[in-house]
């Protein structure tokens, strides 16, 4: 059971760090101040989830939660650079973030469904993470 909880917390933290990274990369290209504020808010939400994971992780392990590895960070940065080379409009940037967020939603829902026996604190963080991402998609849709 403990390993299951650690795995879930690791996956949530990887998703949160990936989200923060993607937002950081995209923010460099944003020219719309309103959209920039939205991204700053979304970044803060990912930060809070990551902090919650870090706070709870100590109950299960004396190590730090896993984050996205350097190769994944590089691939995310490269993918964003390539996909925005000819189109870096707010609509395109929103679309790219939505695609990544949807992958996080799918993985989060899968974890919720596959681990019903996870500790309630762990499930709460996971559920909050998924709901936060679903809300993000709704917010980002306005910028398509």
C-alpha positions in Angstrom: 0.0 0.0 0.0 2.8 2.4 0.9 4.5 1.9 -2.4 1.2 2.6 -4.2 0.9 5.9 -2.3 4.5 6.8 -3.2 4.0 6.0 -6.8 0.9 8.2 -6.9 2.6 11.1 -5.2 5.6 10.7 -7.6 3.3 10.8 -10.6 1.4 13.9 -9.3 4.7 15.7 -8.6 6.0 14.8 -12.1 2.8 16.1 -13.6 3.0 19.3 -11.6 6.7 19.9 -12.4 5.9 19.2 -16.1 3.1 21.7 -16.0 5.2 24.3 -14.4 7.9 23.7 -16.9 5.6 23.9 -19.9 4.0 27.1 -18.6 7.5 28.6 -18.1 8.5 27.8 -21.7 5.2 29.1 -23.1 5.2 32.2 -21.0 8.4 33.4 -22.8 6.3 33.6 -26.0 3.2 35.3 -24.6 2.4 38.8 -25.7 -1.2 39.1 -24.3 -1.0 40.4 -20.8 -4.3 38.9 -19.8 -3.2 35.4 -21.0 0.1 35.9 -19.1 -1.8 36.6 -15.9 -3.8 33.4 -16.5 -0.6 31.4 -16.9 0.9 32.9 -13.8 -2.2 31.8 -11.9 -2.0 28.3 -13.4 1.6 28.1 -12.5 0.8 28.9 -8.9 -1.8 26.2 -8.8 0.8 23.6 -9.9 3.2 24.9 -7.4 0.7 24.5 -4.6 0.0 20.9 -5.6 3.7 20.1 -5.7 4.1 21.6 -2.3 1.3 19.5 -0.9 2.9 16.4 -2.4 6.2 17.4 -0.8 4.5 17.9 2.6 2.8 14.5 2.5 5.7 12.6 0.9 7.7 12.7 4.1 5.1 10.4 5.7 6.0 7.7 3.2 9.7 8.2 2.5 12.8 10.0 3.6 13.6 10.9 0.0 12.3 13.7 -2.2 9.4 13.1 -4.7 10.4 12.4 -8.2 10.3 15.2 -10.7 10.4 15.3 -14.4 13.8 14.2 -15.7 16.1 16.5 -17.7 15.4 14.6 -20.9 11.6 15.1 -20.6 12.1 18.8 -19.8 14.3 19.2 -22.8 11.8 17.4 -25.1 9.0 19.6 -23.8 11.0 22.8 -24.4 12.1 21.5 -27.9 8.5 20.5 -28.7 7.2 23.9 -27.8 9.9 25.7 -29.8 9.2 23.6 -32.9 5.4 23.9 -32.7 5.5 27.6 -32.2 8.2 28.4 -34.8 5.6 29.5 -37.4 2.7 30.2 -35.1 3.1 31.6 -31.6 -0.3 33.2 -31.3 -2.1 33.0 -28.0 -4.5 30.5 -29.6 -1.6 28.2 -30.5 0.0 28.5 -27.1 -3.3 27.7 -25.4 -3.7 24.7 -27.6 -0.3 23.3 -26.7 -0.9 23.7 -23.0 -4.3 22.1 -23.3 -2.8 19.1 -25.0 -0.3 18.5 -22.2 -3.0 19.2 -19.5 -5.3 16.6 -21.1 -2.5 14.0 -20.9 -2.3 14.8 -17.2 -6.0 14.5 -16.7 -6.0 11.1 -18.4 -3.1 9.8 -16.3 -4.7 11.2 -13.1 -8.1 9.6 -13.8 -6.3 6.3 -14.6 -4.5 6.5 -11.2 -7.7 7.2 -9.4 -9.5 4.3 -11.0 -6.6 1.8 -10.6 -5.8 2.6 -7.0 -9.0 2.9 -5.0 -7.2 1.6 -1.9 -4.8 4.5 -1.8 -4.7 6.5 1.4 -7.3 9.2 1.5 -4.8 12.1 1.8 -3.0 10.8 -1.3 -6.3 10.3 -3.2 -7.3 13.9 -2.2 -4.2 15.4 -3.7 -4.6 13.3 -6.8 -8.2 14.2 -7.2 -7.5 17.9 -6.6 -4.8 17.8 -9.2 -7.1 16.3 -11.8 -9.9 18.7 -11.0 -7.4 21.6 -11.2 -6.3 20.5 -14.6 -9.9 20.1 -15.8 -10.5 23.7 -14.7 -7.3 24.7 -16.5 -8.6 23.2 -19.7 -11.8 25.2 -19.3 -9.9 28.4 -18.7 -7.5 27.8 -21.7 -10.4 27.1 -24.1 -11.3 30.8 -23.9 -8.0 31.6 -25.6 -8.3 29.2 -28.6 
